């Protein structure tokens, strides 16, 4: 059988302030590439890998370079600012960006396929969990860019609909690690929990500093003022360090501790391929999913022309490590399975709650607007562990 080779771009910042997660994403993509090329299928994928190093100008320049070379499909980007930086290039060259990261929603581009979680798949389930089990007084902290701004807005509206309140919001530059004033404000206001939208080195430093400050004040931080995130993943737990790694809440569609034959096979293949890490993350799994769906779509379309790829992608279903995944033909976002986990001292997450089945993406919160009382919705998650 003659196999058709398609060149694709792979674009992750494997150096810079959020390189740990980005390296796991590159690993996930490379594992899927290896599996696609080793299979007896009609196509092979030839990756062109680039590293923007967390620099927005580099994202734009490298995206333009990939697309102007004739590549039409690119898997990449972690932050929302990098995604928004490159979308005009994809629109100009009529390419497709396969974006494998959770994000804040409220975006519509014919040139993006989203395989990470939309806000109704990670923010709203976390609000429901916290309001019903932890309390309704929140302190929000985040990196100063669109991800944190929009996530906090959605969170604030949803928590208010549940009768809760955000006591304060603080933002710091990406990479900033000075938290004395923020932590002092948290301890002064004593919220029920902290909603964290810091990323990369800023997040790791915050977890350590907040745990140390609470310990010095005689506060059991994990129990009395837990930190909840929509970004925290396994490789980042290792970066936080043993002194502050446990007791943090994370809303995600994937944890490496999931018990299924598909995840066991994925974890074994990943550890064999990348024994030096970083360990698997939700974004690594989303990158793996993106490449697998892209390969199946190219095989069906017989072309990498964007119009044909968009027509074919909605027909694909994948039994992924997290469960069944498919792309919604209306929004080109993925159906995913929301879950809540709590970090453990061993660097893993124990699963607390999970959805009974994959949930339709609602990136514009049309069906699940946080402005309306979330208590009126049927329960999204089922309890796994108290």
Phi, psi and omega in degrees: 000131176280128182257140177267132179259129176244130173277132176231155176267148174227117192229101178224146181274087183278001166229156182116186191290337178242034186291332183299309178294319182296325177293323176293326178294317177298319177300315179300317179294318182293324177297315178297320178300316180297319181292320178297315184287335178277342182284158179271066183247179185279352183227160166233154180246129178251104185278142169246108188263130178230154183234105180283353176059027179076010183261120184298321178298323178291322175304312182296315183294317182288324176298316179297319180297315179298312185290323180288343177278356179107353176290135182247343183236127181228129172260123180168179183082144175243308183278155177293326179295322178290321178299313181293332179293325186264343183305317178303328177293318180293324178291322180294316184267000182055049173257176178239128171265123174265104189263110188256056179213147170304149179205181191270357178076197178057047178219143179221110176220131177290356186247021178226135168248126187254116178253002173263177187286140171272167187300327178287351180258352177222317182287307185296319175300325179292320177300313179302315181296311184293316183295328183271339188237337186246320183145180187235017178245115188243151169238124183255134176225141183199165172287144191278074174200182196300325180304308182290319181302308185287320178298318179294324178296312179299316181298316182298314181295319181291320179292321177299321178295338177266009180085013181263182182211142171267116184288325183195155173231131178230140182233141178230154179298147176302128182094348180292137181232017178262109188239011186303312183291320179296314181294322177299320179293321178297314182292330178289320185271342176047065175290169174287334180197164174251129173264115188258124172235025170285151178233157172061219185300330177297315181296315183297318179294322180296313180303316181293314183292321181292319178297317181295318181294319178294318179300318180295332180269004180075026182254131172279091190303313184299327182268322188268324178223070181296152175258128181243139184221162169250009184237340190294128183223173188302314179297334178284330175300322177295325180288329179296316179101157189299331186288347184216022190276336191264158171084010180265141181265141179221134175258120186206165175264355182210136167229145183293345180276001179302140182259101175200157180295325180294317180289323178299317179294319179297313181297319180294315180296320180295313182294326176294320183283328186227067183296339180266007175080193354299160180290170183297142174230169175300324180286331173295318178295321178296325177291320175300314178300317182301314181293319180296317178293321178298315181297315180296324180290317178297322179296320180286316183289329184071013183201155174258013177294132193300321181298317181291323179294317179296324178292324186275334189293329182291347179272356186268140172230141184227129171273092188272172175305328180275347186129195182291137178228138173211160181264129178288125185289345179274321186248346185058032168252164185268144164286125185222168184251105180294146179212156173239130178232162176233130185290148182241166182296338181275005178084014176245174176248135169270134183281126180260313180218156174206154176290152180287338183200168177302143183253136178298137177291142177226069189296338180257005180051046177282317182270343186223047183301131178292351180287343180255151186302118180294339179296341181282345179278152172294153182303132181275321187247151173252148182288134173254317180209139179277000000 
